[in-house]
Amino acid sequence: MVLQESGEMYLETILILSQKSRFVRAIDVGEEMGFSRPSVSRAVHLLEEGGFIVIQPDGGLTLTDAGREIAEKIYERHTVLSQWLTSIGVDETVAAEDACKIEHDISDASFAAIKRFIAKHS
């Protein structure tokens, strides 16, 4: 199953929430993302069907290895791009918003080149 941007956002949000708390529920994801319960419920079930998360009997959401790999990739992109944009003078809020847009579309090759550039010039 190929994930769309929204699926990546859900996985990234589950990862971030799981770093703050060991127990992440769909309602927590919805509150964090500002999405309705029906939207979150549908997305969570699609992610489960795709093998990206497991819905525990108690309602907790757990990333599978495949889900964690994607979530960590997107989160790293967000973090690196946000920091890079702020380092070149972009306002923090704008940098975070722009990084969120870029993180899903940038190629692996371009992202790797940005990381090399940052490492070389830091």
Rosetta constraint file for C-alpha pairs under 8 A:
AtomPair CA 1 CA 50 HARMONIC 5.85 0.50
AtomPair CA 3 CA 7 HARMONIC 5.55 0.50
AtomPair CA 3 CA 8 HARMONIC 6.49 0.50
AtomPair CA 4 CA 8 HARMONIC 6.50 0.50
AtomPair CA 5 CA 9 HARMONIC 6.22 0.50
AtomPair CA 5 CA 104 HARMONIC 6.05 0.50
AtomPair CA 6 CA 10 HARMONIC 6.30 0.50
AtomPair CA 7 CA 11 HARMONIC 6.33 0.50
AtomPair CA 7 CA 43 HARMONIC 7.17 0.50
AtomPair CA 7 CA 47 HARMONIC 7.17 0.50
AtomPair CA 8 CA 12 HARMONIC 6.09 0.50
AtomPair CA 8 CA 70 HARMONIC 7.01 0.50
AtomPair CA 8 CA 71 HARMONIC 6.58 0.50
AtomPair CA 8 CA 74 HARMONIC 7.13 0.50
AtomPair CA 8 CA 104 HARMONIC 7.70 0.50
AtomPair CA 9 CA 13 HARMONIC 6.06 0.50
AtomPair CA 9 CA 71 HARMONIC 7.96 0.50
AtomPair CA 10 CA 14 HARMONIC 6.16 0.50
AtomPair CA 10 CA 29 HARMONIC 7.38 0.50
AtomPair CA 10 CA 43 HARMONIC 7.87 0.50
AtomPair CA 11 CA 15 HARMONIC 6.19 0.50
AtomPair CA 11 CA 52 HARMONIC 7.93 0.50
AtomPair CA 11 CA 63 HARMONIC 7.54 0.50
AtomPair CA 11 CA 67 HARMONIC 6.49 0.50
AtomPair CA 11 CA 68 HARMONIC 7.42 0.50
AtomPair CA 11 CA 70 HARMONIC 7.31 0.50
AtomPair CA 11 CA 71 HARMONIC 5.07 0.50
AtomPair CA 12 CA 16 HARMONIC 6.22 0.50
AtomPair CA 12 CA 70 HARMONIC 7.85 0.50
AtomPair CA 12 CA 71 HARMONIC 4.45 0.50
AtomPair CA 12 CA 72 HARMONIC 7.03 0.50
AtomPair CA 12 CA 74 HARMONIC 6.52 0.50
AtomPair CA 12 CA 75 HARMONIC 6.05 0.50
AtomPair CA 13 CA 17 HARMONIC 6.05 0.50
AtomPair CA 13 CA 29 HARMONIC 6.55 0.50
AtomPair CA 13 CA 32 HARMONIC 7.51 0.50
AtomPair CA 13 CA 33 HARMONIC 7.60 0.50
AtomPair CA 14 CA 18 HARMONIC 5.95 0.50
AtomPair CA 14 CA 24 HARMONIC 6.96 0.50
AtomPair CA 14 CA 29 HARMONIC 6.55 0.50
AtomPair CA 14 CA 61 HARMONIC 7.60 0.50
AtomPair CA 14 CA 62 HARMONIC 7.93 0.50
AtomPair CA 14 CA 63 HARMONIC 7.57 0.50
AtomPair CA 15 CA 19 HARMONIC 6.39 0.50
AtomPair CA 15 CA 63 HARMONIC 7.55 0.50
AtomPair CA 15 CA 68 HARMONIC 7.20 0.50
AtomPair CA 15 CA 71 HARMONIC 6.29 0.50
AtomPair CA 15 CA 72 HARMONIC 7.46 0.50
AtomPair CA 16 CA 20 HARMONIC 6.81 0.50
AtomPair CA 17 CA 21 HARMONIC 6.14 0.50
AtomPair CA 17 CA 24 HARMONIC 6.49 0.50
AtomPair CA 17 CA 28 HARMONIC 7.97 0.50
AtomPair CA 17 CA 29 HARMONIC 7.70 0.50
AtomPair CA 18 CA 22 HARMONIC 5.42 0.50
AtomPair CA 18 CA 23 HARMONIC 6.72 0.50
AtomPair CA 18 CA 24 HARMONIC 6.10 0.50
AtomPair CA 23 CA 60 HARMONIC 5.82 0.50
AtomPair CA 23 CA 61 HARMONIC 7.38 0.50
AtomPair CA 24 CA 28 HARMONIC 6.33 0.50
AtomPair CA 24 CA 29 HARMONIC 7.47 0.50
AtomPair CA 24 CA 60 HARMONIC 5.31 0.50
AtomPair CA 24 CA 61 HARMONIC 5.51 0.50
AtomPair CA 24 CA 62 HARMONIC 7.64 0.50
AtomPair CA 25 CA 29 HARMONIC 6.59 0.50
AtomPair CA 25 CA 59 HARMONIC 6.03 0.50
AtomPair CA 25 CA 60 HARMONIC 4.87 0.50
AtomPair CA 25 CA 61 HARMONIC 5.71 0.50
AtomPair CA 26 CA 30 HARMONIC 6.21 0.50
AtomPair CA 26 CA 37 HARMONIC 7.92 0.50
AtomPair CA 26 CA 40 HARMONIC 6.51 0.50
AtomPair CA 26 CA 41 HARMONIC 6.89 0.50
AtomPair CA 26 CA 44 HARMONIC 7.20 0.50
AtomPair CA 26 CA 59 HARMONIC 7.64 0.50
AtomPair CA 26 CA 60 HARMONIC 7.57 0.50
AtomPair CA 26 CA 61 HARMONIC 7.09 0.50
AtomPair CA 27 CA 31 HARMONIC 6.17 0.50
AtomPair CA 27 CA 37 HARMONIC 6.82 0.50
AtomPair CA 27 CA 40 HARMONIC 7.75 0.50
AtomPair CA 28 CA 32 HARMONIC 6.16 0.50
AtomPair CA 29 CA 33 HARMONIC 6.09 0.50
AtomPair CA 29 CA 40 HARMONIC 7.44 0.50
AtomPair CA 30 CA 34 HARMONIC 5.54 0.50
AtomPair CA 30 CA 35 HARMONIC 4.85 0.50
AtomPair CA 30 CA 36 HARMONIC 6.25 0.50
AtomPair CA 30 CA 37 HARMONIC 6.44 0.50
AtomPair CA 30 CA 40 HARMONIC 5.90 0.50
AtomPair CA 31 CA 35 HARMONIC 6.69 0.50
AtomPair CA 35 CA 39 HARMONIC 6.45 0.50
AtomPair CA 35 CA 40 HARMONIC 6.52 0.50
AtomPair CA 36 CA 40 HARMONIC 6.28 0.50
AtomPair CA 37 CA 41 HARMONIC 5.94 0.50
AtomPair CA 38 CA 42 HARMONIC 6.16 0.50
AtomPair CA 39 CA 43 HARMONIC 6.21 0.50
AtomPair CA 40 CA 44 HARMONIC 5.92 0.50
AtomPair CA 41 CA 45 HARMONIC 6.23 0.50
AtomPair CA 42 CA 46 HARMONIC 6.25 0.50
AtomPair CA 43 CA 47 HARMONIC 6.12 0.50
AtomPair CA 44 CA 48 HARMONIC 6.15 0.50
AtomPair CA 44 CA 53 HARMONIC 7.79 0.50
AtomPair CA 45 CA 49 HARMONIC 6.10 0.50
AtomPair CA 46 CA 50 HARMONIC 6.10 0.50
AtomPair CA 47 CA 51 HARMONIC 6.32 0.50
AtomPair CA 47 CA 52 HARMONIC 5.27 0.50
AtomPair CA 47 CA 53 HARMONIC 5.86 0.50
AtomPair CA 48 CA 52 HARMONIC 5.72 0.50
AtomPair CA 48 CA 53 HARMONIC 4.85 0.50
AtomPair CA 48 CA 54 HARMONIC 5.68 0.50
AtomPair CA 48 CA 55 HARMONIC 6.98 0.50
AtomPair CA 51 CA 64 HARMONIC 6.91 0.50
AtomPair CA 51 CA 66 HARMONIC 7.29 0.50
AtomPair CA 51 CA 67 HARMONIC 7.41 0.50
AtomPair CA 52 CA 63 HARMONIC 6.04 0.50
AtomPair CA 52 CA 64 HARMONIC 5.29 0.50
AtomPair CA 52 CA 65 HARMONIC 7.49 0.50
AtomPair CA 52 CA 66 HARMONIC 5.66 0.50
AtomPair CA 52 CA 67 HARMONIC 4.05 0.50
AtomPair CA 52 CA 68 HARMONIC 7.63 0.50
AtomPair CA 53 CA 61 HARMONIC 6.57 0.50
AtomPair CA 53 CA 62 HARMONIC 5.42 0.50
AtomPair CA 53 CA 63 HARMONIC 4.34 0.50
AtomPair CA 53 CA 64 HARMONIC 5.08 0.50
AtomPair CA 53 CA 67 HARMONIC 6.11 0.50
AtomPair CA 54 CA 61 HARMONIC 5.84 0.50
AtomPair CA 54 CA 62 HARMONIC 5.15 0.50
AtomPair CA 54 CA 63 HARMONIC 6.33 0.50
AtomPair CA 54 CA 64 HARMONIC 6.63 0.50
AtomPair CA 55 CA 59 HARMONIC 5.95 0.50
AtomPair CA 55 CA 60 HARMONIC 5.84 0.50
AtomPair CA 55 CA 61 HARMONIC 4.87 0.50
AtomPair CA 55 CA 62 HARMONIC 6.53 0.50
AtomPair CA 56 CA 60 HARMONIC 5.05 0.50
AtomPair CA 56 CA 61 HARMONIC 6.19 0.50
AtomPair CA 56 CA 62 HARMONIC 7.37 0.50
AtomPair CA 63 CA 67 HARMONIC 5.15 0.50
AtomPair CA 63 CA 68 HARMONIC 5.38 0.50
AtomPair CA 64 CA 68 HARMONIC 5.94 0.50
AtomPair CA 65 CA 69 HARMONIC 6.10 0.50
AtomPair CA 66 CA 70 HARMONIC 6.50 0.50
AtomPair CA 67 CA 71 HARMONIC 6.08 0.50
AtomPair CA 68 CA 72 HARMONIC 5.91 0.50
AtomPair CA 69 CA 73 HARMONIC 6.18 0.50
AtomPair CA 70 CA 74 HARMONIC 6.23 0.50
AtomPair CA 71 CA 75 HARMONIC 6.02 0.50
AtomPair CA 72 CA 76 HARMONIC 5.95 0.50
AtomPair CA 73 CA 77 HARMONIC 6.28 0.50
AtomPair CA 74 CA 78 HARMONIC 6.17 0.50
AtomPair CA 74 CA 103 HARMONIC 6.22 0.50
AtomPair CA 74 CA 104 HARMONIC 7.05 0.50
AtomPair CA 75 CA 79 HARMONIC 6.10 0.50
AtomPair CA 76 CA 80 HARMONIC 6.00 0.50
AtomPair CA 77 CA 81 HARMONIC 5.83 0.50
AtomPair CA 77 CA 99 HARMONIC 7.66 0.50
AtomPair CA 77 CA 103 HARMONIC 5.42 0.50
AtomPair CA 77 CA 111 HARMONIC 7.49 0.50
AtomPair CA 78 CA 82 HARMONIC 5.91 0.50
AtomPair CA 78 CA 96 HARMONIC 7.45 0.50
AtomPair CA 78 CA 99 HARMONIC 5.35 0.50
AtomPair CA 78 CA 100 HARMONIC 6.00 0.50
AtomPair CA 78 CA 103 HARMONIC 5.72 0.50
AtomPair CA 79 CA 83 HARMONIC 6.16 0.50
AtomPair CA 79 CA 99 HARMONIC 7.87 0.50
AtomPair CA 80 CA 84 HARMONIC 6.02 0.50
AtomPair CA 80 CA 115 HARMONIC 7.65 0.50
AtomPair CA 81 CA 85 HARMONIC 6.01 0.50
AtomPair CA 81 CA 95 HARMONIC 7.73 0.50
AtomPair CA 81 CA 99 HARMONIC 5.38 0.50
AtomPair CA 81 CA 103 HARMONIC 7.61 0.50
AtomPair CA 82 CA 86 HARMONIC 6.22 0.50
AtomPair CA 82 CA 92 HARMONIC 7.46 0.50
AtomPair CA 82 CA 95 HARMONIC 5.10 0.50
AtomPair CA 82 CA 96 HARMONIC 5.14 0.50
AtomPair CA 82 CA 98 HARMONIC 7.70 0.50
AtomPair CA 82 CA 99 HARMONIC 5.39 0.50
AtomPair CA 83 CA 87 HARMONIC 6.08 0.50
AtomPair CA 83 CA 95 HARMONIC 7.71 0.50
AtomPair CA 84 CA 88 HARMONIC 6.51 0.50
AtomPair CA 84 CA 118 HARMONIC 7.44 0.50
AtomPair CA 85 CA 89 HARMONIC 6.63 0.50
AtomPair CA 85 CA 90 HARMONIC 5.44 0.50
AtomPair CA 85 CA 95 HARMONIC 5.49 0.50
AtomPair CA 86 CA 90 HARMONIC 4.63 0.50
AtomPair CA 86 CA 91 HARMONIC 6.05 0.50
AtomPair CA 86 CA 92 HARMONIC 5.78 0.50
AtomPair CA 86 CA 95 HARMONIC 6.03 0.50
AtomPair CA 90 CA 94 HARMONIC 6.64 0.50
AtomPair CA 90 CA 95 HARMONIC 5.76 0.50
AtomPair CA 91 CA 95 HARMONIC 5.91 0.50
AtomPair CA 92 CA 96 HARMONIC 6.13 0.50
AtomPair CA 93 CA 97 HARMONIC 6.30 0.50
AtomPair CA 94 CA 98 HARMONIC 6.00 0.50
AtomPair CA 95 CA 99 HARMONIC 5.90 0.50
AtomPair CA 96 CA 100 HARMONIC 6.16 0.50
AtomPair CA 97 CA 101 HARMONIC 6.59 0.50
AtomPair CA 98 CA 102 HARMONIC 6.18 0.50
AtomPair CA 99 CA 103 HARMONIC 5.72 0.50
AtomPair CA 100 CA 104 HARMONIC 7.35 0.50
AtomPair CA 101 CA 105 HARMONIC 7.48 0.50
AtomPair CA 102 CA 106 HARMONIC 5.89 0.50
AtomPair CA 106 CA 110 HARMONIC 6.44 0.50
AtomPair CA 106 CA 111 HARMONIC 6.44 0.50
AtomPair CA 107 CA 111 HARMONIC 6.19 0.50
AtomPair CA 108 CA 112 HARMONIC 6.05 0.50
AtomPair CA 109 CA 113 HARMONIC 6.21 0.50
AtomPair CA 110 CA 114 HARMONIC 6.26 0.50
AtomPair CA 111 CA 115 HARMONIC 6.27 0.50
AtomPair CA 112 CA 116 HARMONIC 6.20 0.50
AtomPair CA 113 CA 117 HARMONIC 6.10 0.50
AtomPair CA 114 CA 118 HARMONIC 6.12 0.50
AtomPair CA 115 CA 119 HARMONIC 6.14 0.50
AtomPair CA 116 CA 120 HARMONIC 6.08 0.50
AtomPair CA 117 CA 121 HARMONIC 6.12 0.50
AtomPair CA 118 CA 122 HARMONIC 5.80 0.50
